[in-house]
Amino acid sequence: MAFNKRFEPGLGYVGAYQVSGHPHITGSTSLAASTEEKFVFPMVTKSLTIINNNGEDFYVHFMSGSSGAVVAGLHYIPLTTAGQTVTINAKCRELYCTAPSGGSARSLTIYAELTNILPDQMHPLTGSGHTD
């Protein structure tokens, strides 16, 4: 009996997280005060490293902060000094950076290790620890 079904990795496929990820680098040099920027990845991430390039503070989070619940609930990681980095081992398809009021444009770099898992397989990150 022939079995010709093509295997496609999914969120629970351990092998996708055990091997080195595909490198993906993006960022912004124009994250202005009181704004939010969304970064969408072409595949589900294995890990992320975010770098504050110029010392202007900003917040990193997994849900849009436009409702105010993310920042008010402290569901973010602050990057406040030049050269400060944070590495997050997390699967996600998007990431948000928000600049508080004041200061000049923020400059940041995001290095993502990507799996071979399609982004439409990733569920939205909501609820406890993200928005409430």
Backbone hydrogen bonds, N-H to C=O, Kabsch-Sander energy under -0.5 kcal/mol:
donor,donor_aa,acceptor,acceptor_aa,energy
4,N,2,A,-0.5
13,Y,10,G,-1.9
14,V,12,G,-1.1
16,A,13,Y,-1.3
17,Y,14,V,-1.8
18,Q,14,V,-1.0
19,V,15,G,-1.3
22,H,114,L,-2.7
24,H,112,A,-1.5
26,T,110,I,-2.5
28,S,108,L,-2.2
31,L,106,R,-1.8
32,A,30,S,-1.2
34,S,99,A,-1.0
34,S,100,P,-0.8
35,T,32,A,-1.2
37,E,97,C,-2.8
39,F,95,L,-3.3
40,V,38,K,-0.5
41,F,93,R,-2.5
44,V,117,I,-2.6
45,T,92,C,-2.3
46,K,113,E,-3.9
47,S,113,E,-1.1
48,L,88,I,-2.5
49,T,111,Y,-2.7
50,I,86,V,-2.6
51,I,109,T,-2.8
52,N,84,Q,-2.7
53,N,51,I,-0.8
53,N,107,S,-2.7
54,N,107,S,-0.9
58,F,79,L,-1.9
59,Y,98,T,-3.2
60,V,77,I,-2.2
61,H,96,Y,-2.5
68,G,65,G,-1.7
72,A,68,G,-2.4
73,G,69,A,-1.8
74,L,71,V,-1.4
75,H,70,V,-2.9
76,Y,74,L,-0.8
77,I,60,V,-2.3
79,L,58,F,-2.8
80,T,78,P,-0.5
83,G,52,N,-3.3
84,Q,81,T,-2.0
86,V,50,I,-1.8
88,I,48,L,-3.2
90,A,88,I,-1.2
92,C,90,A,-0.5
95,L,39,F,-2.3
96,Y,61,H,-3.0
97,C,37,E,-2.3
98,T,59,Y,-2.2
99,A,35,T,-2.7
106,R,31,L,-2.8
108,L,28,S,-2.9
109,T,51,I,-1.8
110,I,26,T,-3.3
111,Y,49,T,-3.0
112,A,24,H,-3.4
112,A,110,I,-0.6
113,E,47,S,-2.7
114,L,22,H,-2.7
114,L,112,A,-0.6
115,T,44,V,-3.1
121,Q,118,L,-1.8
122,M,119,P,-1.5
126,T,124,P,-1.0
130,H,127,G,-2.4
131,T,127,G,-2.6
132,D,127,G,-1.5
